[in-house]
Amino acid sequence: MSSTSYRCKGCGATLETKDDLTRQQGITRSSWFCRYCMTAVPGVVGEKLKHRR
Ligand SMILES: [Zn+2]
């Protein structure tokens, strides 16, 4: 199985679920941030992790 995880560039945390992310609703799209250090996470990653439970 392939796992979808992302290593935060800011704090090095492994972000695996949407619970590890903070979402900020923008005008046209949502922005995703690491919940631990608020470093921006690529939108593609956020969209993938959003569907995980
Ligand atoms: Zn982080």
mmCIF file of the protein (N, C-alpha, C, O) and its ligand, coordinates in Angstrom:
data_MODEL
# 
_entry.id   MODEL 
# 
loop_
_entity.id 
_entity.type 
_entity.pdbx_number_of_molecules 
1 polymer     1 
2 non-polymer 1 
# 
_entity_poly.entity_id                      1 
_entity_poly.type                           'polypeptide(L)' 
_entity_poly.nstd_linkage                   no 
_entity_poly.nstd_monomer                   no 
_entity_poly.pdbx_seq_one_letter_code       MSSTSYRCKGCGATLETKDDLTRQQGITRSSWFCRYCMTAVPGVVGEKLKHRR 
_entity_poly.pdbx_seq_one_letter_code_can   MSSTSYRCKGCGATLETKDDLTRQQGITRSSWFCRYCMTAVPGVVGEKLKHRR 
_entity_poly.pdbx_strand_id                 A 
# 
loop_
_entity_poly_seq.entity_id 
_entity_poly_seq.num 
_entity_poly_seq.mon_id 
_entity_poly_seq.hetero 
1 1  MET n 
1 2  SER n 
1 3  SER n 
1 4  THR n 
1 5  SER n 
1 6  TYR n 
1 7  ARG n 
1 8  CYS n 
1 9  LYS n 
1 10 GLY n 
1 11 CYS n 
1 12 GLY n 
1 13 ALA n 
1 14 THR n 
1 15 LEU n 
1 16 GLU n 
1 17 THR n 
1 18 LYS n 
1 19 ASP n 
1 20 ASP n 
1 21 LEU n 
1 22 THR n 
1 23 ARG n 
1 24 GLN n 
1 25 GLN n 
1 26 GLY n 
1 27 ILE n 
1 28 THR n 
1 29 ARG n 
1 30 SER n 
1 31 SER n 
1 32 TRP n 
1 33 PHE n 
1 34 CYS n 
1 35 ARG n 
1 36 TYR n 
1 37 CYS n 
1 38 MET n 
1 39 THR n 
1 40 ALA n 
1 41 VAL n 
1 42 PRO n 
1 43 GLY n 
1 44 VAL n 
1 45 VAL n 
1 46 GLY n 
1 47 GLU n 
1 48 LYS n 
1 49 LEU n 
1 50 LYS n 
1 51 HIS n 
1 52 ARG n 
1 53 ARG n 
# 
loop_
_struct_asym.id 
_struct_asym.entity_id 
A 1 
B 2 
# 
loop_
_chem_comp.id 
_chem_comp.type 
_chem_comp.mon_nstd_flag 
ALA 'L-peptide linking' y 
ARG 'L-peptide linking' y 
ASP 'L-peptide linking' y 
CYS 'L-peptide linking' y 
GLN 'L-peptide linking' y 
GLU 'L-peptide linking' y 
GLY 'peptide linking'   y 
HIS 'L-peptide linking' y 
ILE 'L-peptide linking' y 
LEU 'L-peptide linking' y 
LYS 'L-peptide linking' y 
MET 'L-peptide linking' y 
PHE 'L-peptide linking' y 
PRO 'L-peptide linking' y 
SER 'L-peptide linking' y 
THR 'L-peptide linking' y 
TRP 'L-peptide linking' y 
TYR 'L-peptide linking' y 
VAL 'L-peptide linking' y 
ZN  non-polymer         . 
# 
_pdbx_entity_nonpoly.entity_id   2 
_pdbx_entity_nonpoly.name        ? 
_pdbx_entity_nonpoly.comp_id     ZN 
# 
_pdbx_nonpoly_scheme.asym_id         B 
_pdbx_nonpoly_scheme.entity_id       2 
_pdbx_nonpoly_scheme.mon_id          ZN 
_pdbx_nonpoly_scheme.ndb_seq_num     1 
_pdbx_nonpoly_scheme.pdb_seq_num     101 
_pdbx_nonpoly_scheme.auth_seq_num    101 
_pdbx_nonpoly_scheme.pdb_mon_id      ZN 
_pdbx_nonpoly_scheme.auth_mon_id     ZN 
_pdbx_nonpoly_scheme.pdb_strand_id   A 
_pdbx_nonpoly_scheme.pdb_ins_code    . 
# 
loop_
_atom_site.group_PDB 
_atom_site.id 
_atom_site.type_symbol 
_atom_site.label_atom_id 
_atom_site.label_alt_id 
_atom_site.label_comp_id 
_atom_site.label_asym_id 
_atom_site.label_entity_id 
_atom_site.label_seq_id 
_atom_site.pdbx_PDB_ins_code 
_atom_site.Cartn_x 
_atom_site.Cartn_y 
_atom_site.Cartn_z 
_atom_site.occupancy 
_atom_site.B_iso_or_equiv 
_atom_site.pdbx_formal_charge 
_atom_site.auth_seq_id 
_atom_site.auth_comp_id 
_atom_site.auth_asym_id 
_atom_site.auth_atom_id 
_atom_site.pdbx_PDB_model_num 
ATOM   1   N  N  . MET A 1 1  ? 0.840   -1.195 0.000  1.00 0.00 ? 1   MET A N  1 
ATOM   2   C  CA . MET A 1 1  ? 0.000   0.000  0.000  1.00 0.00 ? 1   MET A CA 1 
ATOM   3   C  C  . MET A 1 1  ? 0.872   1.242  0.000  1.00 0.00 ? 1   MET A C  1 
ATOM   4   O  O  . MET A 1 1  ? 1.908   1.292  0.664  1.00 0.00 ? 1   MET A O  1 
ATOM   5   N  N  . SER A 1 2  ? 0.458   2.204  -0.723 1.00 0.00 ? 2   SER A N  1 
ATOM   6   C  CA . SER A 1 2  ? 1.183   3.458  -0.721 1.00 0.00 ? 2   SER A CA 1 
ATOM   7   C  C  . SER A 1 2  ? 0.575   4.391  0.320  1.00 0.00 ? 2   SER A C  1 
ATOM   8   O  O  . SER A 1 2  ? -0.643  4.558  0.394  1.00 0.00 ? 2   SER A O  1 
ATOM   9   N  N  . SER A 1 3  ? 1.411   4.968  1.085  1.00 0.00 ? 3   SER A N  1 
ATOM   10  C  CA . SER A 1 3  ? 0.895   5.879  2.099  1.00 0.00 ? 3   SER A CA 1 
ATOM   11  C  C  . SER A 1 3  ? 1.065   7.313  1.626  1.00 0.00 ? 3   SER A C  1 
ATOM   12  O  O  . SER A 1 3  ? 2.064   7.676  1.005  1.00 0.00 ? 3   SER A O  1 
ATOM   13  N  N  . THR A 1 4  ? 0.089   8.088  1.928  1.00 0.00 ? 4   THR A N  1 
ATOM   14  C  CA . THR A 1 4  ? 0.163   9.498  1.586  1.00 0.00 ? 4   THR A CA 1 
ATOM   15  C  C  . THR A 1 4  ? 0.554   10.262 2.837  1.00 0.00 ? 4   THR A C  1 
ATOM   16  O  O  . THR A 1 4  ? -0.264  10.495 3.726  1.00 0.00 ? 4   THR A O  1 
ATOM   17  N  N  . SER A 1 5  ? 1.784   10.636 2.886  1.00 0.00 ? 5   SER A N  1 
ATOM   18  C  CA . SER A 1 5  ? 2.205   11.440 4.021  1.00 0.00 ? 5   SER A CA 1 
ATOM   19  C  C  . SER A 1 5  ? 3.151   12.514 3.505  1.00 0.00 ? 5   SER A C  1 
ATOM   20  O  O  . SER A 1 5  ? 3.747   12.405 2.434  1.00 0.00 ? 5   SER A O  1 
ATOM   21  N  N  . TYR A 1 6  ? 3.253   13.525 4.299  1.00 0.00 ? 6   TYR A N  1 
ATOM   22  C  CA . TYR A 1 6  ? 4.061   14.666 3.885  1.00 0.00 ? 6   TYR A CA 1 
ATOM   23  C  C  . TYR A 1 6  ? 4.896   15.119 5.063  1.00 0.00 ? 6   TYR A C  1 
ATOM   24  O  O  . TYR A 1 6  ? 4.396   15.239 6.182  1.00 0.00 ? 6   TYR A O  1 
ATOM   25  N  N  . ARG A 1 7  ? 6.134   15.362 4.815  1.00 0.00 ? 7   ARG A N  1 
ATOM   26  C  CA . ARG A 1 7  ? 6.999   15.820 5.889  1.00 0.00 ? 7   ARG A CA 1 
ATOM   27  C  C  . ARG A 1 7  ? 7.048   17.334 5.877  1.00 0.00 ? 7   ARG A C  1 
ATOM   28  O  O  . ARG A 1 7  ? 7.456   17.954 4.895  1.00 0.00 ? 7   ARG A O  1 
ATOM   29  N  N  . CYS A 1 8  ? 6.633   17.900 6.961  1.00 0.00 ? 8   CYS A N  1 
ATOM   30  C  CA . CYS A 1 8  ? 6.589   19.348 7.062  1.00 0.00 ? 8   CYS A CA 1 
ATOM   31  C  C  . CYS A 1 8  ? 7.993   19.927 6.930  1.00 0.00 ? 8   CYS A C  1 
ATOM   32  O  O  . CYS A 1 8  ? 8.938   19.470 7.572  1.00 0.00 ? 8   CYS A O  1 
ATOM   33  N  N  . LYS A 1 9  ? 8.098   20.926 6.096  1.00 0.00 ? 9   LYS A N  1 
ATOM   34  C  CA . LYS A 1 9  ? 9.401   21.558 5.895  1.00 0.00 ? 9   LYS A CA 1 
ATOM   35  C  C  . LYS A 1 9  ? 9.774   22.461 7.071  1.00 0.00 ? 9   LYS A C  1 
ATOM   36  O  O  . LYS A 1 9  ? 10.941  22.809 7.249  1.00 0.00 ? 9   LYS A O  1 
ATOM   37  N  N  . GLY A 1 10 ? 8.794   22.828 7.854  1.00 0.00 ? 10  GLY A N  1 
ATOM   38  C  CA . GLY A 1 10 ? 9.056   23.737 8.947  1.00 0.00 ? 10  GLY A CA 1 
ATOM   39  C  C  . GLY A 1 10 ? 9.549   23.035 10.196 1.00 0.00 ? 10  GLY A C  1 
ATOM   40  O  O  . GLY A 1 10 ? 10.584  23.397 10.758 1.00 0.00 ? 10  GLY A O  1 
ATOM   41  N  N  . CYS A 1 11 ? 8.791   22.014 10.634 1.00 0.00 ? 11  CYS A N  1 
ATOM   42  C  CA . CYS A 1 11 ? 9.112   21.375 11.907 1.00 0.00 ? 11  CYS A CA 1 
ATOM   43  C  C  . CYS A 1 11 ? 9.465   19.905 11.750 1.00 0.00 ? 11  CYS A C  1 
ATOM   44  O  O  . CYS A 1 11 ? 9.850   19.257 12.723 1.00 0.00 ? 11  CYS A O  1 
ATOM   45  N  N  . GLY A 1 12 ? 9.339   19.365 10.534 1.00 0.00 ? 12  GLY A N  1 
ATOM   46  C  CA . GLY A 1 12 ? 9.729   17.982 10.311 1.00 0.00 ? 12  GLY A CA 1 
ATOM   47  C  C  . GLY A 1 12 ? 8.683   16.972 10.716 1.00 0.00 ? 12  GLY A C  1 
ATOM   48  O  O  . GLY A 1 12 ? 8.926   15.767 10.638 1.00 0.00 ? 12  GLY A O  1 
ATOM   49  N  N  . ALA A 1 13 ? 7.519   17.438 11.150 1.00 0.00 ? 13  ALA A N  1 
ATOM   50  C  CA . ALA A 1 13 ? 6.457   16.520 11.541 1.00 0.00 ? 13  ALA A CA 1 
ATOM   51  C  C  . ALA A 1 13 ? 5.935   15.774 10.318 1.00 0.00 ? 13  ALA A C  1 
ATOM   52  O  O  . ALA A 1 13 ? 5.898   16.319 9.215  1.00 0.00 ? 13  ALA A O  1 
ATOM   53  N  N  . THR A 1 14 ? 5.539   14.545 10.523 1.00 0.00 ? 14  THR A N  1 
ATOM   54  C  CA . THR A 1 14 ? 4.917   13.777 9.456  1.00 0.00 ? 14  THR A CA 1 
ATOM   55  C  C  . THR A 1 14 ? 3.420   14.025 9.485  1.00 0.00 ? 14  THR A C  1 
ATOM   56  O  O  . THR A 1 14 ? 2.741   13.740 10.471 1.00 0.00 ? 14  THR A O  1 
ATOM   57  N  N  . LEU A 1 15 ? 2.930   14.556 8.394  1.00 0.00 ? 15  LEU A N  1 
ATOM   58  C  CA . LEU A 1 15 ? 1.514   14.905 8.305  1.00 0.00 ? 15  LEU A CA 1 
ATOM   59  C  C  . LEU A 1 15 ? 0.808   13.812 7.522  1.00 0.00 ? 15  LEU A C  1 
ATOM   60  O  O  . LEU A 1 15 ? 1.081   13.612 6.338  1.00 0.00 ? 15  LEU A O  1 
ATOM   61  N  N  . GLU A 1 16 ? -0.089  13.114 8.176  1.00 0.00 ? 16  GLU A N  1 
ATOM   62  C  CA . GLU A 1 16 ? -0.713  11.954 7.550  1.00 0.00 ? 16  GLU A CA 1 
ATOM   63  C  C  . GLU A 1 16 ? -2.224  12.070 7.419  1.00 0.00 ? 16  GLU A C  1 
ATOM   64  O  O  . GLU A 1 16 ? -2.817  11.428 6.552  1.00 0.00 ? 16  GLU A O  1 
ATOM   65  N  N  . THR A 1 17 ? -2.837  12.853 8.240  1.00 0.00 ? 17  THR A N  1 
ATOM   66  C  CA . THR A 1 17 ? -4.290  12.994 8.161  1.00 0.00 ? 17  THR A CA 1 
ATOM   67  C  C  . THR A 1 17 ? -4.651  14.474 8.216  1.00 0.00 ? 17  THR A C  1 
ATOM   68  O  O  . THR A 1 17 ? -3.817  15.332 8.506  1.00 0.00 ? 17  THR A O  1 
ATOM   69  N  N  . LYS A 1 18 ? -5.905  14.740 7.931  1.00 0.00 ? 18  LYS A N  1 
ATOM   70  C  CA . LYS A 1 18 ? -6.337  16.133 7.962  1.00 0.00 ? 18  LYS A CA 1 
ATOM   71  C  C  . LYS A 1 18 ? -6.266  16.712 9.365  1.00 0.00 ? 18  LYS A C  1 
ATOM   72  O  O  . LYS A 1 18 ? -6.246  17.930 9.546  1.00 0.00 ? 18  LYS A O  1 
ATOM   73  N  N  . ASP A 1 19 ? -6.227  15.829 10.354 1.00 0.00 ? 19  ASP A N  1 
ATOM   74  C  CA . ASP A 1 19 ? -6.098  16.320 11.724 1.00 0.00 ? 19  ASP A CA 1 
ATOM   75  C  C  . ASP A 1 19 ? -4.740  16.951 11.974 1.00 0.00 ? 19  ASP A C  1 
ATOM   76  O  O  . ASP A 1 19 ? -4.553  17.694 12.938 1.00 0.00 ? 19  ASP A O  1 
ATOM   77  N  N  . ASP A 1 20 ? -3.797  16.646 11.098 1.00 0.00 ? 20  ASP A N  1 
ATOM   78  C  CA . ASP A 1 20 ? -2.470  17.231 11.243 1.00 0.00 ? 20  ASP A CA 1 
ATOM   79  C  C  . ASP A 1 20 ? -2.367  18.571 10.526 1.00 0.00 ? 20  ASP A C  1 
ATOM   80  O  O  . ASP A 1 20 ? -1.339  19.246 10.580 1.00 0.00 ? 20  ASP A O  1 
ATOM   81  N  N  . LEU A 1 21 ? -3.447  18.939 9.857  1.00 0.00 ? 21  LEU A N  1 
ATOM   82  C  CA . LEU A 1 21 ? -3.431  20.166 9.069  1.00 0.00 ? 21  LEU A CA 1 
ATOM   83  C  C  . LEU A 1 21 ? -4.414  21.187 9.610  1.00 0.00 ? 21  LEU A C  1 
ATOM   84  O  O  . LEU A 1 21 ? -5.410  20.851 10.250 1.00 0.00 ? 21  LEU A O  1 
ATOM   85  N  N  . THR A 1 22 ? -4.106  22.423 9.336  1.00 0.00 ? 22  THR A N  1 
ATOM   86  C  CA . THR A 1 22 ? -5.057  23.500 9.595  1.00 0.00 ? 22  THR A CA 1 
ATOM   87  C  C  . THR A 1 22 ? -5.461  24.087 8.252  1.00 0.00 ? 22  THR A C  1 
ATOM   88  O  O  . THR A 1 22 ? -4.610  24.410 7.423  1.00 0.00 ? 22  THR A O  1 
ATOM   89  N  N  . ARG A 1 23 ? -6.745  24.220 8.046  1.00 0.00 ? 23  ARG A N  1 
ATOM   90  C  CA . ARG A 1 23 ? -7.203  24.757 6.770  1.00 0.00 ? 23  ARG A CA 1 
ATOM   91  C  C  . ARG A 1 23 ? -7.683  26.182 6.943  1.00 0.00 ? 23  ARG A C  1 
ATOM   92  O  O  . ARG A 1 23 ? -8.396  26.511 7.891  1.00 0.00 ? 23  ARG A O  1 
ATOM   93  N  N  . GLN A 1 24 ? -7.281  27.007 6.015  1.00 0.00 ? 24  GLN A N  1 
ATOM   94  C  CA . GLN A 1 24 ? -7.806  28.367 5.990  1.00 0.00 ? 24  GLN A CA 1 
ATOM   95  C  C  . GLN A 1 24 ? -8.567  28.547 4.693  1.00 0.00 ? 24  GLN A C  1 
ATOM   96  O  O  . GLN A 1 24 ? -8.027  28.372 3.601  1.00 0.00 ? 24  GLN A O  1 
ATOM   97  N  N  . GLN A 1 25 ? -9.819  28.896 4.838  1.00 0.00 ? 25  GLN A N  1 
ATOM   98  C  CA . GLN A 1 25 ? -10.667 29.055 3.669  1.00 0.00 ? 25  GLN A CA 1 
ATOM   99  C  C  . GLN A 1 25 ? -10.331 30.349 2.953  1.00 0.00 ? 25  GLN A C  1 
ATOM   100 O  O  . GLN A 1 25 ? -10.433 31.439 3.517  1.00 0.00 ? 25  GLN A O  1 
ATOM   101 N  N  . GLY A 1 26 ? -9.931  30.208 1.707  1.00 0.00 ? 26  GLY A N  1 
ATOM   102 C  CA . GLY A 1 26 ? -9.644  31.394 0.913  1.00 0.00 ? 26  GLY A CA 1 
ATOM   103 C  C  . GLY A 1 26 ? -10.816 31.748 0.029  1.00 0.00 ? 26  GLY A C  1 
ATOM   104 O  O  . GLY A 1 26 ? -11.875 31.123 0.090  1.00 0.00 ? 26  GLY A O  1 
ATOM   105 N  N  . ILE A 1 27 ? -10.616 32.742 -0.778 1.00 0.00 ? 27  ILE A N  1 
ATOM   106 C  CA . ILE A 1 27 ? -11.706 33.187 -1.649 1.00 0.00 ? 27  ILE A CA 1 
ATOM   107 C  C  . ILE A 1 27 ? -11.949 32.159 -2.766 1.00 0.00 ? 27  ILE A C  1 
ATOM   108 O  O  . ILE A 1 27 ? -13.088 31.807 -3.073 1.00 0.00 ? 27  ILE A O  1 
ATOM   109 N  N  . THR A 1 28 ? -10.881 31.704 -3.343 1.00 0.00 ? 28  THR A N  1 
ATOM   110 C  CA . THR A 1 28 ? -11.028 30.771 -4.461 1.00 0.00 ? 28  THR A CA 1 
ATOM   111 C  C  . THR A 1 28 ? -10.653 29.347 -4.094 1.00 0.00 ? 28  THR A C  1 
ATOM   112 O  O  . THR A 1 28 ? -11.133 28.394 -4.708 1.00 0.00 ? 28  THR A O  1 
ATOM   113 N  N  . ARG A 1 29 ? -9.817  29.206 -3.117 1.00 0.00 ? 29  ARG A N  1 
ATOM   114 C  CA . ARG A 1 29 ? -9.399  27.869 -2.738 1.00 0.00 ? 29  ARG A CA 1 
ATOM   115 C  C  . ARG A 1 29 ? -8.945  27.875 -1.298 1.00 0.00 ? 29  ARG A C  1 
ATOM   116 O  O  . ARG A 1 29 ? -8.701  28.925 -0.703 1.00 0.00 ? 29  ARG A O  1 
ATOM   117 N  N  . SER A 1 30 ? -8.839  26.681 -0.751 1.00 0.00 ? 30  SER A N  1 
ATOM   118 C  CA . SER A 1 30 ? -8.395  26.570 0.625  1.00 0.00 ? 30  SER A CA 1 
ATOM   119 C  C  . SER A 1 30 ? -6.883  26.479 0.688  1.00 0.00 ? 30  SER A C  1 
ATOM   120 O  O  . SER A 1 30 ? -6.235  25.935 -0.206 1.00 0.00 ? 30  SER A O  1 
ATOM   121 N  N  . SER A 1 31 ? -6.346  27.016 1.748  1.00 0.00 ? 31  SER A N  1 
ATOM   122 C  CA . SER A 1 31 ? -4.918  26.896 1.982  1.00 0.00 ? 31  SER A CA 1 
ATOM   123 C  C  . SER A 1 31 ? -4.707  25.976 3.172  1.00 0.00 ? 31  SER A C  1 
ATOM   124 O  O  . SER A 1 31 ? -5.506  25.956 4.108  1.00 0.00 ? 31  SER A O  1 
ATOM   125 N  N  . TRP A 1 32 ? -3.641  25.230 3.125  1.00 0.00 ? 32  TRP A N  1 
ATOM   126 C  CA . TRP A 1 32 ? -3.363  24.258 4.172  1.00 0.00 ? 32  TRP A CA 1 
ATOM   127 C  C  . TRP A 1 32 ? -2.069  24.597 4.872  1.00 0.00 ? 32  TRP A C  1 
ATOM   128 O  O  . TRP A 1 32 ? -1.096  25.041 4.262  1.00 0.00 ? 32  TRP A O  1 
ATOM   129 N  N  . PHE A 1 33 ? -2.089  24.374 6.180  1.00 0.00 ? 33  PHE A N  1 
ATOM   130 C  CA . PHE A 1 33 ? -0.904  24.667 6.985  1.00 0.00 ? 33  PHE A CA 1 
ATOM   131 C  C  . PHE A 1 33 ? -0.683  23.540 7.983  1.00 0.00 ? 33  PHE A C  1 
ATOM   132 O  O  . PHE A 1 33 ? -1.623  22.886 8.435  1.00 0.00 ? 33  PHE A O  1 
ATOM   133 N  N  . CYS A 1 34 ? 0.575   23.334 8.309  1.00 0.00 ? 34  CYS A N  1 
ATOM   134 C  CA . CYS A 1 34 ? 0.914   22.423 9.397  1.00 0.00 ? 34  CYS A CA 1 
ATOM   135 C  C  . CYS A 1 34 ? 0.278   22.942 10.687 1.00 0.00 ? 34  CYS A C  1 
ATOM   136 O  O  . CYS A 1 34 ? 0.377   24.128 11.000 1.00 0.00 ? 34  CYS A O  1 
ATOM   137 N  N  . ARG A 1 35 ? -0.372  22.054 11.428 1.00 0.00 ? 35  ARG A N  1 
ATOM   138 C  CA . ARG A 1 35 ? -1.039  22.526 12.644 1.00 0.00 ? 35  ARG A CA 1 
ATOM   139 C  C  . ARG A 1 35 ? -0.044  22.817 13.754 1.00 0.00 ? 35  ARG A C  1 
ATOM   140 O  O  . ARG A 1 35 ? -0.373  23.484 14.735 1.00 0.00 ? 35  ARG A O  1 
ATOM   141 N  N  . TYR A 1 36 ? 1.159   22.320 13.598 1.00 0.00 ? 36  TYR A N  1 
ATOM   142 C  CA . TYR A 1 36 ? 2.136   22.462 14.677 1.00 0.00 ? 36  TYR A CA 1 
ATOM   143 C  C  . TYR A 1 36 ? 2.929   23.757 14.562 1.00 0.00 ? 36  TYR A C  1 
ATOM   144 O  O  . TYR A 1 36 ? 3.193   24.428 15.560 1.00 0.00 ? 36  TYR A O  1 
ATOM   145 N  N  . CYS A 1 37 ? 3.306   24.098 13.335 1.00 0.00 ? 37  CYS A N  1 
ATOM   146 C  CA . CYS A 1 37 ? 4.164   25.275 13.176 1.00 0.00 ? 37  CYS A CA 1 
ATOM   147 C  C  . CYS A 1 37 ? 3.601   26.272 12.158 1.00 0.00 ? 37  CYS A C  1 
ATOM   148 O  O  . CYS A 1 37 ? 4.192   27.325 11.920 1.00 0.00 ? 37  CYS A O  1 
ATOM   149 N  N  . MET A 1 38 ? 2.456   25.931 11.560 1.00 0.00 ? 38  MET A N  1 
ATOM   150 C  CA . MET A 1 38 ? 1.774   26.827 10.629 1.00 0.00 ? 38  MET A CA 1 
ATOM   151 C  C  . MET A 1 38 ? 2.584   27.109 9.365  1.00 0.00 ? 38  MET A C  1 
ATOM   152 O  O  . MET A 1 38 ? 2.401   28.147 8.729  1.00 0.00 ? 38  MET A O  1 
ATOM   153 N  N  . THR A 1 39 ? 3.456   26.211 9.008  1.00 0.00 ? 39  THR A N  1 
ATOM   154 C  CA . THR A 1 39 ? 4.127   26.313 7.720  1.00 0.00 ? 39  THR A CA 1 
ATOM   155 C  C  . THR A 1 39 ? 3.153   25.886 6.628  1.00 0.00 ? 39  THR A C  1 
ATOM   156 O  O  . THR A 1 39 ? 2.403   24.924 6.791  1.00 0.00 ? 39  THR A O  1 
ATOM   157 N  N  . ALA A 1 40 ? 3.174   26.601 5.530  1.00 0.00 ? 40  ALA A N  1 
ATOM   158 C  CA . ALA A 1 40 ? 2.275   26.276 4.424  1.00 0.00 ? 40  ALA A CA 1 
ATOM   159 C  C  . ALA A 1 40 ? 2.572   24.886 3.871  1.00 0.00 ? 40  ALA A C  1 
ATOM   160 O  O  . ALA A 1 40 ? 3.726   24.492 3.701  1.00 0.00 ? 40  ALA A O  1 
ATOM   161 N  N  . VAL A 1 41 ? 1.496   24.161 3.599  1.00 0.00 ? 41  VAL A N  1 
ATOM   162 C  CA . VAL A 1 41 ? 1.591   22.827 3.006  1.00 0.00 ? 41  VAL A CA 1 
ATOM   163 C  C  . VAL A 1 41 ? 1.039   22.924 1.588  1.00 0.00 ? 41  VAL A C  1 
ATOM   164 O  O  . VAL A 1 41 ? 0.031   23.597 1.372  1.00 0.00 ? 41  VAL A O  1 
ATOM   165 N  N  . PRO A 1 42 ? 1.670   22.272 0.623  1.00 0.00 ? 42  PRO A N  1 
ATOM   166 C  CA . PRO A 1 42 ? 1.151   22.336 -0.745 1.00 0.00 ? 42  PRO A CA 1 
ATOM   167 C  C  . PRO A 1 42 ? -0.305  21.907 -0.817 1.00 0.00 ? 42  PRO A C  1 
ATOM   168 O  O  . PRO A 1 42 ? -0.717  20.945 -0.169 1.00 0.00 ? 42  PRO A O  1 
ATOM   169 N  N  . GLY A 1 43 ? -1.075  22.632 -1.612 1.00 0.00 ? 43  GLY A N  1 
ATOM   170 C  CA . GLY A 1 43 ? -2.505  22.349 -1.704 1.00 0.00 ? 43  GLY A CA 1 
ATOM   171 C  C  . GLY A 1 43 ? -2.797  20.932 -2.142 1.00 0.00 ? 43  GLY A C  1 
ATOM   172 O  O  . GLY A 1 43 ? -3.772  20.331 -1.692 1.00 0.00 ? 43  GLY A O  1 
ATOM   173 N  N  . VAL A 1 44 ? -1.971  20.393 -3.009 1.00 0.00 ? 44  VAL A N  1 
ATOM   174 C  CA . VAL A 1 44 ? -2.166  19.018 -3.467 1.00 0.00 ? 44  VAL A CA 1 
ATOM   175 C  C  . VAL A 1 44 ? -2.123  18.048 -2.292 1.00 0.00 ? 44  VAL A C  1 
ATOM   176 O  O  . VAL A 1 44 ? -2.907  17.102 -2.221 1.00 0.00 ? 44  VAL A O  1 
ATOM   177 N  N  . VAL A 1 45 ? -1.211  18.293 -1.391 1.00 0.00 ? 45  VAL A N  1 
ATOM   178 C  CA . VAL A 1 45 ? -1.079  17.427 -0.218 1.00 0.00 ? 45  VAL A CA 1 
ATOM   179 C  C  . VAL A 1 45 ? -2.315  17.552 0.666  1.00 0.00 ? 45  VAL A C  1 
ATOM   180 O  O  . VAL A 1 45 ? -2.863  16.554 1.136  1.00 0.00 ? 45  VAL A O  1 
ATOM   181 N  N  . GLY A 1 46 ? -2.736  18.764 0.881  1.00 0.00 ? 46  GLY A N  1 
ATOM   182 C  CA . GLY A 1 46 ? -3.914  18.987 1.709  1.00 0.00 ? 46  GLY A CA 1 
ATOM   183 C  C  . GLY A 1 46 ? -5.147  18.306 1.148  1.00 0.00 ? 46  GLY A C  1 
ATOM   184 O  O  . GLY A 1 46 ? -5.929  17.702 1.882  1.00 0.00 ? 46  GLY A O  1 
ATOM   185 N  N  . GLU A 1 47 ? -5.308  18.410 -0.143 1.00 0.00 ? 47  GLU A N  1 
ATOM   186 C  CA . GLU A 1 47 ? -6.481  17.793 -0.762 1.00 0.00 ? 47  GLU A CA 1 
ATOM   187 C  C  . GLU A 1 47 ? -6.449  16.277 -0.636 1.00 0.00 ? 47  GLU A C  1 
ATOM   188 O  O  . GLU A 1 47 ? -7.493  15.642 -0.487 1.00 0.00 ? 47  GLU A O  1 
ATOM   189 N  N  . LYS A 1 48 ? -5.273  15.705 -0.694 1.00 0.00 ? 48  LYS A N  1 
ATOM   190 C  CA . LYS A 1 48 ? -5.162  14.253 -0.549 1.00 0.00 ? 48  LYS A CA 1 
ATOM   191 C  C  . LYS A 1 48 ? -5.482  13.814 0.874  1.00 0.00 ? 48  LYS A C  1 
ATOM   192 O  O  . LYS A 1 48 ? -6.258  12.886 1.101  1.00 0.00 ? 48  LYS A O  1 
ATOM   193 N  N  . LEU A 1 49 ? -4.864  14.504 1.822  1.00 0.00 ? 49  LEU A N  1 
ATOM   194 C  CA . LEU A 1 49 ? -5.034  14.105 3.213  1.00 0.00 ? 49  LEU A CA 1 
ATOM   195 C  C  . LEU A 1 49 ? -6.444  14.381 3.705  1.00 0.00 ? 49  LEU A C  1 
ATOM   196 O  O  . LEU A 1 49 ? -6.909  13.764 4.663  1.00 0.00 ? 49  LEU A O  1 
ATOM   197 N  N  . LYS A 1 50 ? -7.102  15.286 3.061  1.00 0.00 ? 50  LYS A N  1 
ATOM   198 C  CA . LYS A 1 50 ? -8.463  15.651 3.462  1.00 0.00 ? 50  LYS A CA 1 
ATOM   199 C  C  . LYS A 1 50 ? -9.383  14.438 3.411  1.00 0.00 ? 50  LYS A C  1 
ATOM   200 O  O  . LYS A 1 50 ? -10.335 14.336 4.186  1.00 0.00 ? 50  LYS A O  1 
ATOM   201 N  N  . HIS A 1 51 ? -9.099  13.538 2.511  1.00 0.00 ? 51  HIS A N  1 
ATOM   202 C  CA . HIS A 1 51 ? -9.996  12.409 2.317  1.00 0.00 ? 51  HIS A CA 1 
ATOM   203 C  C  . HIS A 1 51 ? -9.657  11.240 3.236  1.00 0.00 ? 51  HIS A C  1 
ATOM   204 O  O  . HIS A 1 51 ? -10.339 10.215 3.222  1.00 0.00 ? 51  HIS A O  1 
ATOM   205 N  N  . ARG A 1 52 ? -8.618  11.395 4.022  1.00 0.00 ? 52  ARG A N  1 
ATOM   206 C  CA . ARG A 1 52 ? -8.247  10.307 4.924  1.00 0.00 ? 52  ARG A CA 1 
ATOM   207 C  C  . ARG A 1 52 ? -8.968  10.441 6.238  1.00 0.00 ? 52  ARG A C  1 
ATOM   208 O  O  . ARG A 1 52 ? -9.296  11.546 6.671  1.00 0.00 ? 52  ARG A O  1 
ATOM   209 N  N  . ARG A 1 53 ? -9.216  9.311  6.872  1.00 0.00 ? 53  ARG A N  1 
ATOM   210 C  CA . ARG A 1 53 ? -9.883  9.351  8.161  1.00 0.00 ? 53  ARG A CA 1 
ATOM   211 C  C  . ARG A 1 53 ? -9.038  8.674  9.213  1.00 0.00 ? 53  ARG A C  1 
ATOM   212 O  O  . ARG A 1 53 ? -9.437  8.606  10.375 1.00 0.00 ? 53  ARG A O  1 
HETATM 213 ZN ZN . ZN  B 2 .  ? 5.249   21.883 10.815 1.00 0.00 2 101 ZN  A ZN 1 
# 
